[in-house]
Amino acid sequence: MSSRFNNKRLIYLLTGLISILVLTVLFKIPKESATLKSRIVEFDTAEVNKIMLYPKVSNGKVVEFFKNNGKWNVQQGDIFAMPNTGAVRNIFNEVLNIRPQSLAAVNKSKWQEFELTDSLGTRIKFLNKKGKTLADLMIGKISYKPQENPSGGYGGNNMQVSSFVRLYSEQKIYSVDGLLSFSFNVKFEDWRDKTFIKSEKNDIMNVRFIYPADSSFILNKKGNSWQIANQVADSVGVSNWLASLVSMNGETFRDKFKPVSSPVYQMIIEGNNLLNISIKCFQEEGKGDLILNSNLNPDVYFMMKKEELFEKLLKPQKYFFKTISKR
């Protein structure tokens, strides 16, 4: 009797535990899962007319993207510029693809720890034409956590990278995949279009170097060879130099510069299927750096040291014959 009674108790106990498990699966787990959003924010990108970004690195200075005649512009203070190609599209893609992995905290007592206060985090806000806020998000710190290898132990390149975010109007903190801070906590200059030269190497047929005194010359292609004043230039040297003209960006912006004199150096690139590219280099009185401007980005001026400019772009005539002379 005792043994049979104990077996019944065990069966009742097991049945009770199974019932609790079933109820947990049916009610508690779905309820906890429901607290996680499928996406942090959702909005129609076509409605967005302004993006206001407050990167931590800018110490509160807002970077503002806004539409003007259907085109995106970017501004900080009184500096207006064109953004990098695809910059706004990338912002939309990054934000709309933020999916929470877990709930990291539920109240503002943890904002400091996860760098989600106004002074520690990066805020990004999306508005429509009427100024209505479509989304408002805070991006905080990045966390790196080693993952266990399938074979056991830690190490190698198995690293889980998470960012912490919250909606600006809410207290909850979410853990999400990725390096969001790297995408948005950047300086104004990093959003700007730095295009200086862009061309197709095989389209270039003629380059005019306009230098002081009598040092100007023309490098042009005749048949299969490049020549200067009917003298065949070194094909390797020319090819290497032309490769630098395929894509060259400026580095340091020189905002509010207004030329008051003629350029000291100029270069004009001409070719097939190619609008002429005009490069002008100015020098400020009493300063060694040169100020560069290209008609591909006509409202933008860049600074570069003279020696660096001649190393990368402006070449003396002898450069195109130096390899030949060594043979």
Secondary structure by P-SEA (a helix, b strand, c coil): caaaaaaaaaaaaaaaaaaaaaaaaacaaaaaaaaccccccccccccccbbbbbccccccccbbbbbcccbbbbbcccbbbbcccaaaaaaaaaaaacccccccccccccccccccccccbbbbbbbcccccccccbbbbbbbbbbbbcccccccccbbbbbbbbbcccccbbbbbccccccccccccccccccccbbbbcccccbbbbbbccccbbbbbbcccccccccccccaaaaaaaaaaacbbbbccccccccccccccbbbbbbbccccbbbbbbbbcccccbbbbbbcccccbbbbbcaaaaaacccccccccccccccc
